[in-house]
Each structure stands twice: as structure tokens, then as C-alpha cells.
Amino acid sequence: MARAPVDLCEHRRRADAAWSERGVWNEIYQDAYRFTTPYRRPVNGPSGSDKGANRTDHLFDNTGVVSTFRGAGQMQQDLFPPGQVFFRLKPGPVTKLVAKAQARGMGDNGGPPLDDAAPAPEEKRDAAWFERQLDQVSAQIQPFFLSGEWDNAVSELCLDLYLGTGVMLILEGDRENPVRFVCLPIDEVALEPGPYGDVAALFWRTKMTRRAIKAAFPKGVFPQEFEDALEKNADDEIDLSQDFVRTAKGWRLVVTIDKCETPVTTQDYRTQPFVAARYFRVPGETMGRGPALLALPSIKTLNKVMELTLKAAAIQMLGIWGYRPGGTFNPDQARIMPGAWWPMQATGGVMGPDVTRLDTAAGRLDVANIVLQELRTQVQAALHDQSLPDGGATPKSATEIMARMARVKQNYVGAFGRMIHEVIPVVVRRVIEVLYKKGLLTVDVKIDQLLVAIDVMSPLAQALKADTHKTTVEAMQMVAALEGPQGVARRFKLDEIIPEMVKDLGVNSEYVRTAQELVDFDKQASAQQQAAAMMQAALNKPNDFRQALSPQEDQQQAAA
């Protein structure tokens, strides 16, 4: 079926509406970027180009910047640890029910078709078999997340998430890099809300040279005006719009430039080609709000207190100087910085000297230091900075340290579900589509969380899963204390509990014995125990053991 043509007028109307709503957030995000991640904003921002500008002259305290990077780095380590596998495919709940019904003789060969090759006659299509098949598919996908490009993109995504919203594109690459991960600046992105609090469209506006646009879309249809300007001014930057809009069958990319009556190119995708994650979302708002926005009032107050403290210290150290106009001293020829010069009619008795220092109060700034320390603690707590303060009059106890780390750990557990839902499933589905399209994946797995689900294996997810088994372990320990080890085996289904715990801890199914392998292992262990018992008997009573092994005739002759 042919694709429906793009109504460019309607499309631009939707884009303008999204950008009109996005404009409300410019000032909010601008303040957050200025005080937490000043070098994260693009050079061509809403306020114009500031290429090569110094963006840190207004900062007098670095706590907000340092804590933001520490908190974002900890988030990456907890959710997407570099160089580690943070997800795997697993059978969904429906697949497990079908497999159990089949094992009990209540159904036929059900489950999702994962491979054209049928299992061996002695191999059953149970839940363990499906899990091994999905582990093989996961092993083909996971290496593409171990590249430095993914780690770099997700690091930038976590920084943007700390402000509230992070956007990443998952694009089809070349032979050397089949999958490309690109994190987009928030200033260049506008989102259109969906009916269920999700994102229905993403509008990306950026500036690129005509040469780069032509290289990015070599098969695109460009207006003649663009082609003429390409020959004369190929390095001039123009506005480029790359918009991703949800359709009935997936997503569509619409690429346009200024003054074009038709799209440069369009492309359809089965899965969502971008990640638009929000840390917190206020009802009725499309963009997200993150810890940096929550901590911004304290960060700005801390910065102002530090600025005033430094100015007061400079005045106390350098002083404020007064002079009599018309005297022998000319401050225009001997400028002292950062001290200030005040013209005065008299600087002392009988008009006073030509130059004198006006000493201010020599009071200490202990109150300011107390306020600074309190503000720093508040900023670090809001930004989930787990680092402990340096030194102090009273050392921190172990209980206080553990309580502080546990509290900080729990701060973004509330946003954990949203971040996981809006990042990992979207990325995995898109990577599967790209790899299958390029022939690098033999199975096009449809992830619907019913037949095939995604099991998040990040450190934070594993810690939460471990908490779910805490009550079971405590109950088994209590039974063991009351009835002994035999009571645990008698009252609990250890054959079902232990495999579930092992899987939740993230152990690959290839390293776990199957039911048949456990039976074979028990037989082998029993045979080894019998052999060891016979060997011990031979050592204890060699004559009896020799007679037991000798032929019956020899035993009769020995008896005669």
C-alpha cells in the first residue's frame, strides 16, 4: 500500500503549536543550564549565537555544577552502567502460562515463534527453552550497547534528565557503526503531548550548513533555490527541521528546510526512533522537571551569598580609599583594583591627607559561612550528590553515612519507573528493528511485555528485585532456626524459589542448570558418593573388602 502524502501545511501548523508551547520553557531551562551545566546548551540557542563565549563568569560557587555532574553520573551508573549489560529479553507472563499448561499436558506447542529451527525431539518447549532462545537473541543485541557512542550519548541524556527532559535519537548507521546514538540539545527540541501522557511527535530544529544537509540526505528532493545556493555558499548555515510524527502503523520522519513546498524526504519506522524521557512530569505539561529545577532556588541563593561574601572579603582586604580632589594624588594615574575611590571634601583633620584608607568593620563572616554550608548541604541533597562533606568539627558516624546514602538512593526511585519505561524498551525495540533491517539479527522479536518482555538488569533494578525476595529469605531462615534445614526443604518449593532468585539477580540462563541437568548431576553425585563409600570401606577393612570382590570359588576354598 502506498504511503499517504504529507500535508506540509498541517504538519507545519502542528510544529508551530508545539514550538509555541516550548517557548514557555526557555527561561526556566536557561536559568537551570546557567547554574548547573553552562556548557551543555548549543551555541545557537534561543537568545542567539554565543559561540566561543565564556559561560561561567556569573558563577561564584561551583556546588550546583559539581553536584549535578555527580548526580547524573550516579544515575548513569545505577541505570545504564558503562561497559555492563543492563537488560535482557525474557518470556512474558503469557508465555510462562502457556509453557506451564503445556508441561501439565493442558495445551499444545504454544509460545512465540522465535526461531525457524525446531527443537530437538528430547527438548521440550518449556519456559526454560524459551528463555534460552531469548538469551541468544539478547546476546546478539547487547554488544551494540557496549560502544563508547552509547555511553557518551546516555551520559548526556542523564545530564539533560537532571534538568527534566532528555532526548536521544537511535538512527541506522553504516557498516562500521550499524546503530548510531545521538543525544539532542533540549533547546532544539519541541514535544507534542499524546493522549496518555506520552509523546506523540518530536520536532527538531537545528542549523546546519548546506553542504552537511546535502551529505545527510543525498537522495532528498531540494528546491532549485537550495541547489543554486549550494554551489555559491555551501558553508552557510540554514534552518533544518527533522520531525518525527506518530502514525497509525508506527512513526514517520519528515525533513524540511525553509521555503520548501514539499518535504526534502520522508521515512517510515515501525518502532519509535527516539527517546523522550522526563524525570518528573507535572499534569498538563509536556516537558519534564528534574532535580536541577527543584534545587535551582537554593543554587541561586548560594551563588549570591558567595558573591557577597567574596565582595565583603575583597573590601576588607583592599579597603575603600578616599582622596581629596585637587590634591597631589591623582587616582586616574595610579589605579588600584578592586579597591574603590571616593572623592571627599575632607579626609581628616585640617582637610586630612591627600589619600587615606576608609576601613570598614572588621567583623568576621562566620554567619555567612554557616549559611553557605547549610545551602551546600541542601543543594547536594536535592541533586542526589552522595559525596560526604570534607572535614568538619564532628566526624560523621557510620549510621549517619548509611542513612544518608540510603535516603539519596531512594530519592529517584519514584521516577525510576518512568525513566525505565521511556528509555530502555524504546531503545531496545528500535535497535532490534535496525539490526534486523541490516541483516545483523536473524529474528525480529516483537516486544509486547506479554509474550516477550524486557528484564532490566541495572544495579538499581537488581537491588529492588532483591528487596522483593527479602521476606522469602527471612521466612526460610526462621523455619531453618525452628525446624532445621529439613524443615526448609519440607515447607518451601526450593526448586522454584532458587531459579527465580538467580534470574532476578541477573545471572545468565546459560550458567544455570536445567531440570534435566539437575537430575543428571544428582545421579553423578550419588555415584561418586557410593564410590567414595566403597573406597573408605576398603581402607578400613581391606580383608573383608578383598573377600567381597573375590570369586565365590576362592571364598569356598578359603572356608575349607
Buried (B, 14 or more C-beta within 10 A) or exposed (E): EEEEEBEBEEBBEBBEEBBEBBEEBBEBBBBBBBBBBBEBBBEBBBEEEEEEEEBEEEBBBEBBBBBBBBBBBBBBBBBBBBEBBBBBBBBBEBBBBBBEEBBEEEBEEBBBEBEEEEBEEEEBBBBBBBBBBBBBBBBBBBEBBEBEBBBBBBBBBBBBBBBBBBBBBBBBBEEEEBBBBBBBBBBBBBBBBEEEEBBBBBBBBBBBBBEBBBEBBEEBEBBEEBEEBBEEEEEEBBEBBBBBBBEEEEBBBBBBBEEBEEBBBBBEBBBBBBBBBBBBBEEEBBBBBBBBBBBBEBBBBBBEBBBEBEEBEEBBEBBEBBBBEEBEEEBEEEEEEEBBBEEBEEBEEEEBBBBBEBEEEEEEBEEBEEBBEEBBBBBBBBBBBBEEEEEEEEEEEEEEEEEBEEEBBEBBEEBBEBBBEBBBBBBBBBBBBBBBBBEBBEBEBEBEEEBBBBBBBBBBBBEBBEEEBEEEEEEBEEBBEEEEEEBBBEEBEEEEBEBBBBBBEBEBBEEBEBEEEEEEEEEEEEEEEEEEEEEEEBEEEEEEBEEEEEEEEEEEEEEE
